[in-house]
Amino acid sequence: MSTVPAPTLDAPLPAFPARFNLCEYFLDRNLAEGRGSKAALIVGRERRTYAELATRVKKLAAALRRANLRPEERVLIVLPDGFEFAETWFAVLRAGGVFAMVNPLLKREDFAYYLAYTKARIVVTASDVLPELGSAARESRLCETVLVVGPDAGGFTPYEDAVNAEDERSTLAELEPTGPDDLAGWLFTSGSTGKPKGCVHAHSDFAFNTETYALRVAGYRESDVCLSVPKLFFGYATGTNLMFPFRVGASVVLFAGRATADELFDQIAAHRPTFLTSVPTMINNMLRSPRVADADLSSLRVCLSAGEALPAQLYQEWKTRTGVEILDGIGSAEMFHIYISNRPGDVKLGSLGKIVPGYEARIVDAEGREVADGEPGRLRVRGGSTALCYWADKAKSRETFQGEWCTSADIFKRDAEGYFYYEGRDDDLLKVSGIFVSPLEIENALLAHPAIAEVCVVGREDEERLVKPFAFVVLKEGVTGSDALAAELKAFVKTKLAPYKYPRWFEWRASLPKNDRGKVSRKELKAELAG
């Protein structure tokens, strides 16, 4: 069995041949390197080897072509995590199609939007999704074929029937001779400022970040067993819990249900993963769970975090409990994946680490001029995984993409040592007493108080129509919200931050709303106050 060597940080940037297909790069290579009999995917008590997966992917690619999938046409994937998600993702690429992945827990109107936006003629979904997706697919002007995983196809085509009808050796199952610049997938933005937009990516984009971030920073190994909190429809997890492990021939654990602290503890106990993809909310939930004291987490060697800011307090608690570093980083649908990250042995608390090898970043002002270290500004980044555009949005594409560069809506600072610090989105910053304040700074201060489990800070106008911080707070078990506690928290923040930054109001909550990526929905809480 071949072992994939990890490139050094100063190794030459990856180059890809004229004929290049991600299905071959991530999946087929494992057969060529002798891993055919190794477990590629683990779901509950079932395992699927690389060879078994490759066979089913070939058959499904043939089925997609039989349904008239043509190169560079979108296939809408609406599946829970499981064997079929991986099979579909690879089969679409093998046939030369373009994957577009969305959350299977969405509602009918959301599915109608994605069907119209992607113009997908083929949809792959599951029985449980049909109550919301089925009517939208039937009413879609362009959707022609729906493959359904599960016991009831609802009048559409059963997935297993489509797979079993094909021959893996047929010409329909052959690898499409794509190139590195051919279209491969759409990754959707979170929709925080409107409807989600599709970031259009080529085959080489996904491979470039794999060769740089996954191998040079995160350090995936062939011996790893990988587990993820986010689901595969989210590009963060598609990378960390499908693409990156497959690049080195590791094994991936998948589960279809909602990610909860109990589910994570059960999966860790059953499968002993070494590599955990997580988000701060789940790290917090696991640390607050009554099971954390007795859970055996000794199998873990790497924990990743992204998607929202990781408070220093959470990092310290996790490191104390597990002995495992959290490699916090930031990526985006526009760049496919993480381009700034902490790395093993070099974690700077409060920061997102340094630029990933192969990428370049600048902090710029409103006119696009680079600012000095320590000054806030918008992040501009470039590298070999930049999206081509936002589909069907020329104006927004021109605003975000300037040649090789991608300018985000995120506000950052960089220190003299090259560490980056996230300040929040430009529309999240609060102007308090005439000075811009990051809500993350206030949240981190509050999280250091022993009474607080979770918090989100937004702006609210006072009686003089001046914006001041408002804190939505989830308290730890056994703690009750009161005016006395609010006064104590105000005084506590004043000892850590400039006096004008303390929250003027507190609202005690049993939980905070989350979006489909598992992040606290600041937009929803802002809307509550505005309404």
C-alpha positions in Angstrom: 0.0 0.0 0.0 1.4 3.4 -1.1 1.8 6.2 1.4 1.1 9.8 0.2 4.0 12.0 1.2 3.1 15.4 2.7 4.6 18.2 0.7 6.8 20.7 2.6 5.6 24.2 3.3 8.0 25.6 0.7 7.3 22.9 -2.0 6.4 24.1 -5.5 2.8 24.9 -6.1 0.8 22.1 -7.5 0.4 21.8 -11.3 -2.2 19.5 -12.9 -2.1 17.7 -16.3 -4.1 18.6 -19.4 -6.5 15.7 -18.7 -7.7 16.0 -15.1 -10.9 14.8 -13.4 -11.6 15.0 -9.7 -13.1 11.5 -9.6 -9.8 10.0 -10.7 -7.8 12.3 -8.5 -9.7 11.6 -5.3 -11.2 8.1 -5.9 -9.6 6.1 -8.7 -6.0 6.8 -7.5 -6.7 4.8 -4.4 -7.3 1.7 -6.4 -4.1 2.3 -8.4 -2.2 2.8 -5.2 -3.4 -0.5 -3.7 -6.2 0.6 -1.3 -9.1 -1.2 -3.1 -9.8 -3.4 -0.1 -9.5 -0.6 2.5 -12.6 0.9 4.1 -13.3 4.2 2.4 -16.7 5.0 4.0 -18.2 3.9 7.4 -21.9 4.4 8.1 -23.0 2.8 11.4 -22.0 -0.9 11.2 -21.6 -0.9 7.4 -18.4 -0.3 5.5 -17.7 0.3 1.9 -14.3 -0.2 0.5 -12.6 2.0 -2.1 -13.1 -0.8 -4.7 -16.8 -1.2 -3.9 -17.4 2.5 -4.0 -15.6 2.9 -7.3 -17.8 0.1 -8.9 -21.0 1.8 -7.8 -19.7 5.2 -8.9 -19.1 3.9 -12.4 -22.6 2.4 -12.6 -24.2 5.6 -11.3 -22.2 7.7 -13.8 -23.6 5.5 -16.5 -27.1 6.0 -15.1 -26.7 9.7 -15.2 -25.5 9.7 -18.8 -28.4 7.4 -19.7 -30.6 10.2 -18.2 -28.9 12.5 -20.7 -26.5 14.3 -18.4 -24.1 16.2 -20.6 -20.7 17.7 -19.7 -20.8 20.8 -17.5 -24.5 20.4 -16.8 -25.6 20.8 -13.1 -26.9 17.9 -11.0 -28.7 19.0 -7.9 -27.7 16.8 -4.9 -30.2 16.9 -2.0 -29.1 14.0 0.2 -28.3 13.3 3.8 -24.7 12.1 4.6 -24.3 8.5 3.6 -22.9 6.2 1.0 -25.2 7.6 -1.7 -24.0 11.2 -1.2 -20.4 10.1 -1.9 -21.4 7.9 -4.8 -23.4 10.7 -6.4 -20.7 13.4 -5.9 -18.1 11.2 -7.6 -20.4 10.0 -10.3 -21.4 13.5 -11.4 -17.7 14.4 -11.8 -16.9 11.1 -13.5 -19.6 11.8 -16.1 -18.3 15.4 -16.6 -21.2 17.0 -14.8 -21.2 19.8 -12.2 -22.3 19.1 -8.7 -24.6 21.6 -6.8 -25.3 20.5 -3.2 -28.0 21.8 -0.9 -29.3 21.1 2.5 -31.9 18.2 2.5 -33.8 19.9 5.4 -34.9 22.9 3.4 -38.5 23.8 2.6 -40.4 23.6 -0.7 -39.9 27.3 -1.6 -36.1 26.9 -1.1 -36.0 23.8 -3.3 -38.0 25.7 -6.0 -35.4 28.5 -5.9 -32.5 26.1 -6.3 -34.2 24.2 -9.1 -34.8 27.4 -11.0 -31.4 28.9 -10.3 -29.3 25.8 -11.2 -31.6 24.8 -14.1 -30.7 21.2 -13.1 -32.4 18.6 -15.3 -31.3 15.8 -12.9 -31.9 15.7 -9.1 -30.6 13.0 -6.7 -32.5 13.0 -3.4 -34.0 10.7 -0.7 -37.4 9.5 0.3 -37.5 11.7 3.4 -37.0 14.8 1.4 -39.8 14.2 -1.1 -42.6 15.8 1.0 -40.9 19.2 0.5 -38.9 18.6 -2.8 -41.3 16.4 -4.7 -43.9 19.0 -5.7 -41.2 21.6 -6.5 -39.5 19.1 -8.8 -42.7 18.2 -10.6 -43.5 21.9 -11.1 -40.0 22.7 -12.3 -39.8 23.7 -15.9 -36.5 22.0 -16.6 -36.2 19.1 -14.1 -36.6 15.8 -16.0 -35.2 13.0 -13.8 -35.3 12.5 -10.1 -33.4 9.6 -8.5 -34.6 8.8 -5.1 -32.7 6.9 -2.3 -34.9 5.0 0.1 -38.0 2.8 0.3 -40.5 5.1 -1.5 -39.5 6.9 -4.7 -42.8 8.8 -4.8 -43.4 8.1 -8.5 -39.8 9.1 -9.4 -36.9 6.7 -10.3 -35.6 4.5 -7.5 -31.9 5.2 -7.0 -30.9 1.5 -6.6 -32.9 0.5 -9.7 -30.9 3.1 -11.8 -27.6 1.8 -10.4 -28.3 -1.9 -10.7 -29.4 -1.5 -14.4 -26.0 -0.4 -15.5 -22.7 -2.2 -16.3 -19.5 -0.7 -14.8 -17.6 -1.7 -18.0 -19.9 0.1 -20.4 -18.8 3.1 -22.4 -21.4 5.1 -20.4 -19.4 4.5 -17.3 -16.1 5.8 -18.7 -14.3 8.7 -17.1 -15.1 12.0 -18.9 -11.8 13.5 -20.3 -12.1 16.8 -18.5 -9.3 19.2 -18.0 -8.2 21.2 -14.9 -10.1 24.3 -16.0 -13.4 22.6 -16.9 -16.3 23.3 -14.5 -16.7 20.8 -11.6 -19.0 22.3 -8.9 -21.0 25.1 -7.5 -20.6 26.1 -3.8 -23.4 28.2 -2.4 -22.8 31.3 -0.2 -24.6 31.3 3.1 -27.2 33.8 1.9 -26.5 36.2 4.8 -27.3 39.2 2.5 -30.0 37.7 0.3 -30.6 34.5 -1.7 -27.6 32.1 -1.8 -25.4 32.6 -4.8 -23.5 29.8 -6.6 -19.7 30.2 -6.7 -18.6 28.5 -9.9 -15.5 26.3 -9.5 -13.2 24.3 -11.9 -11.7 20.9 -11.2 -8.3 22.4 -10.3 -9.8 24.7 -7.6 -10.6 21.7 -5.4 -7.4 19.9 -6.0 -5.2 23.1 -5.4 -6.6 23.6 -1.9 -6.2 19.9 -1.2 -2.6 20.0 -2.1 -1.9 23.2 -0.1 -4.2 23.4 3.0 -5.1 19.7 3.5 -1.6 18.3 3.0 0.7 21.1 4.0 -1.3 22.6 7.0 -4.0 20.3 8.3 -1.8 17.2 7.7 -4.1 14.4 6.7 -2.7 10.9 6.9 -3.6 7.6 5.3 -4.1 6.2 8.8 -6.7 8.8 9.7 -10.3 8.1 10.5 -12.3 11.3 9.8 -15.5 12.5 11.4 -17.4 15.8 10.8 -20.0 17.9 12.6 -21.0 19.9 9.5 -22.8 17.9 6.7 -21.4 17.1 3.3 -23.6 19.6 1.4 -21.5 22.3 3.1 -18.2 22.9 1.2 -16.3 23.0 4.5 -17.3 19.4 5.2 -17.2 18.2 1.6 -13.5 19.2 1.8 -12.5 18.0 5.2 -14.7 14.8 5.3 -14.6 13.6 1.7 -12.1 15.1 -0.6 -9.1 15.6 1.8 -9.3 12.1 3.4 -9.7 10.4 0.0 -6.6 12.3 -1.3 -4.5 10.3 1.2 -6.6 7.1 1.3 -8.0 7.6 4.8 -11.4 6.4 6.1 -14.5 8.6 6.5 -17.3 8.2 9.1 -20.7 9.5 8.0 -24.0 9.7 9.8 -27.3 11.0 8.5 -28.8 12.5 11.6 -28.5 15.9 13.2 -25.2 16.6 14.8 -25.6 16.9 18.5 -23.2 16.5 21.4 -24.6 13.1 22.2 -24.4 12.0 18.6 -20.7 13.1 18.5 -19.9 11.2 21.7 -21.6 8.1 20.3 -19.7 8.3 17.0 -16.4 8.8 18.7 -17.0 5.9 21.0 -18.0 3.6 18.1 -15.4 4.5 15.5 -12.5 6.1 17.3 -11.8 9.0 14.8 -8.4 10.7 14.7 -9.6 13.8 12.7 -12.6 15.8 13.8 -14.1 18.6 11.8 -16.1 20.9 14.1 -17.5 24.3 14.7 -17.3 26.5 17.8 -21.0 25.9 18.6 -20.5 22.1 18.8 -17.2 22.4 20.7 -19.1 24.5 23.2 -22.0 22.0 23.3 -19.7 19.0 23.9 -17.8 20.8 26.7 -21.1 21.7 28.4 -22.5 18.1 28.0 -22.7 16.0 31.2 -21.0 13.2 29.1 -17.8 15.1 28.6 -16.3 14.1 31.9 -16.4 10.4 31.1 -16.0 10.4 27.3 -12.9 8.8 25.9 -11.6 11.3 23.4 -8.0 9.9 23.3 -8.3 8.8 19.7 -8.4 12.4 18.4 -5.1 13.9 17.1 -6.5 16.9 15.1 -9.6 19.1 15.6 -10.5 21.7 12.9 -12.8 24.7 13.5 -14.2 27.2 11.0 -17.5 28.8 10.1 -17.6 31.2 13.0 -15.2 32.8 15.4 -13.6 30.5 18.0 -13.4 32.2 21.4 -10.1 31.8 23.2 -11.9 30.5 26.3 -13.4 27.6 24.3 -10.0 26.7 22.8 -8.4 26.6 26.3 -11.2 24.5 27.8 -11.0 22.0 24.9 -7.2 21.8 25.0 -7.3 21.2 28.8 -9.9 18.5 28.4 -8.5 16.7 25.4 -4.9 17.7 25.0 -5.7 18.3 21.3 -5.1 21.6 19.5 -7.9 23.2 17.6 -6.8 24.5 14.2 -9.1 27.4 13.7 -9.2 28.9 10.2 -11.3 30.8 7.7 -12.4 29.9 4.2 -15.3 30.8 1.9 -17.4 29.4 -0.9 -15.6 31.9 -3.1 -12.2 30.3 -2.4 -13.6 26.8 -1.9 -12.0 26.2 1.4 -9.6 27.4 4.1 -6.9 29.9 3.1 -5.9 31.3 6.5 -5.3 28.8 9.4 -3.5 28.0 12.6 -1.3 25.0 12.2 -0.1 22.2 14.4 2.4 23.5 17.0 1.7 27.1 15.9 -1.7 28.1 17.4 -2.0 31.8 18.4 -5.1 32.3 20.6 -7.6 34.7 19.2 -6.1 34.6 15.8 -7.0 32.6 12.7 -3.4 31.9 12.1 -1.3 32.6 9.0 -1.9 32.5 5.2 -1.9 29.0 3.8 1.0 28.3 1.5 0.0 29.0 -2.1 -2.3 31.9 -1.1 -1.7 35.6 -0.7 -3.8 38.0 1.4 -4.0 41.7 1.9 -6.0 44.0 4.2 -7.4 46.9 2.2 -9.5 50.1 2.9 -12.7 51.1 1.1 -10.6 52.4 -1.9 -8.7 49.1 -2.2 -5.4 50.5 -0.7 -3.5 48.2 1.6 -3.6 49.3 5.3 -0.8 49.0 7.9 -0.5 46.1 10.2 -2.9 46.5 13.1 -5.4 48.5 11.1 -8.8 46.9 10.2 -10.0 46.5 6.6 -11.6 44.1 4.2 -9.7 40.9 3.3 -8.5 40.5 -0.2 -7.1 37.0 -1.1 -5.9 35.1 -4.1 -4.7 31.6 -4.8 -5.3 28.6 -7.1 -8.9 28.0 -5.9 -10.6 31.3 -6.6 -14.1 30.9 -8.1 -14.8 32.1 -11.7 -17.8 34.1 -10.7 -21.2 34.1 -9.0 -23.6 32.4 -11.4 -26.0 34.8 -13.1 -24.8 37.9 -11.0 -22.4 40.0 -13.1 -22.5 43.0 -10.8 -21.8 41.1 -7.6 -19.1 39.1 -9.4 -17.3 42.3 -10.5 -17.5 43.6 -7.0 -16.0 40.5 -5.4 -13.6 39.1 -8.1 -10.9 41.3 -9.5 -8.7 39.1 -11.8 -7.0 36.6 -9.5 -8.2 38.4 -6.4 -11.3 37.9 -4.3 -12.4 40.7 -2.0 -14.6 39.5 0.9 -17.1 41.3 3.1 -15.1 40.3 6.1 -13.2 42.7 8.3 -9.7 41.6 9.5 -6.6 42.8 11.1 -3.1 41.4 10.6 -0.3 41.8 13.1 3.4 42.3 12.4 4.1 38.5 12.7 1.6 37.7 9.9 -1.3 36.4 12.1 -4.8 37.4 11.0 -7.7 38.4 13.3 -11.3 38.3 12.3 -13.3 41.3 13.3 -16.7 40.3 11.7 -18.5 41.2 8.6 -18.5 44.8 7.6 -22.3 45.0 8.1 -22.0 43.4 11.6 -19.7 46.0 13.1 -21.2 48.4 15.7 -20.4 52.1 15.8 -20.6 52.8 19.5 -19.6 56.3 20.8 -18.4 57.1 17.3 -16.0 54.1 17.3 -16.4 50.9 15.4 -16.6 47.8 17.7 -16.5 44.2 16.8 -19.3 42.2 18.4 -16.9 39.2 18.5 -14.7 41.1 20.9 -17.6 41.6 23.3 -18.7 38.0 22.9 -15.3 36.7 23.7 -15.1 38.9 26.9 -18.5 37.6 28.1 -17.6 34.0 27.4 -14.8 34.3 29.9 -17.5 34.7 32.6 -18.3 31.4 34.3 -22.1 31.9 34.0 -22.2 32.1 30.2 -22.5 29.1 27.9 -23.3 30.9 24.6 -23.7 34.6 23.5 -24.5 36.7 20.5 -24.1 40.5 20.5 -25.9 42.8 18.0 -26.6 46.5 17.9 -29.7 48.2 19.2 -30.7 51.9 19.2 -31.3 53.5 22.7 -33.8 56.2 23.4 -31.5 58.7 21.8 -31.2 56.6 18.6 -27.6 55.8 19.3 -26.4 52.2 18.7 -25.3 50.2 21.8 -24.5 46.5 22.2 -27.3 44.1 23.0 -26.4 40.6 24.3 -28.5 37.5 23.7 -27.2 35.0 26.4 -27.6 31.3 27.0 -26.6 30.6 30.6 -24.9 27.5 31.9 -27.0 24.8 33.6 -28.1 25.9 37.1 -27.6 29.6 36.5 -30.7 31.9 36.4 -30.8 35.3 34.6 -31.6 38.3 36.7 -31.0 42.1 36.9 -28.2 41.3 39.4 -26.5 39.0 37.0 -26.8 41.6 34.2 -25.2 44.2 36.4 -22.4 41.7 37.2 -21.8 41.0 33.5 -21.6 44.7 32.7 -19.0 45.3 35.3 -17.1 42.1 34.2 -16.9 43.3 30.6 -15.7 46.7 31.7 -12.7 45.1 33.4 -11.7 43.5 30.1 -12.6 46.0 27.4 -12.9 49.8 27.0 -15.9 51.0 29.1 -18.1 52.0 26.2 -18.1 48.5 24.8 -20.2 46.8 27.6 -23.7 45.5 26.6 -26.5 47.8 27.7 -29.1 45.1 27.6 -29.2 41.3 28.2 -31.8 38.8 27.1 -31.7 35.3 28.6 -32.4 32.5 26.1 -32.6 28.7 26.3 -30.9 28.5 22.9 -29.7 30.7 20.1 -31.0 30.3 16.5 -28.7 28.5 14.1 -28.5 28.6 10.3 -28.1 25.5 8.1 -24.3 25.6 8.6 -24.6 25.4 12.4 -23.6 28.9 13.0 -25.4 31.3 15.3 -27.8 33.3 13.1 -26.8 36.9 13.9 -29.1 38.0 11.0 -32.1 36.4 12.6 -31.4 38.0 16.0 -30.9 41.4 14.4 -34.2 41.0 12.6 -35.9 40.3 15.9 -34.7 43.5 17.4 -35.6 45.5 14.3 -39.1 44.0 14.1 
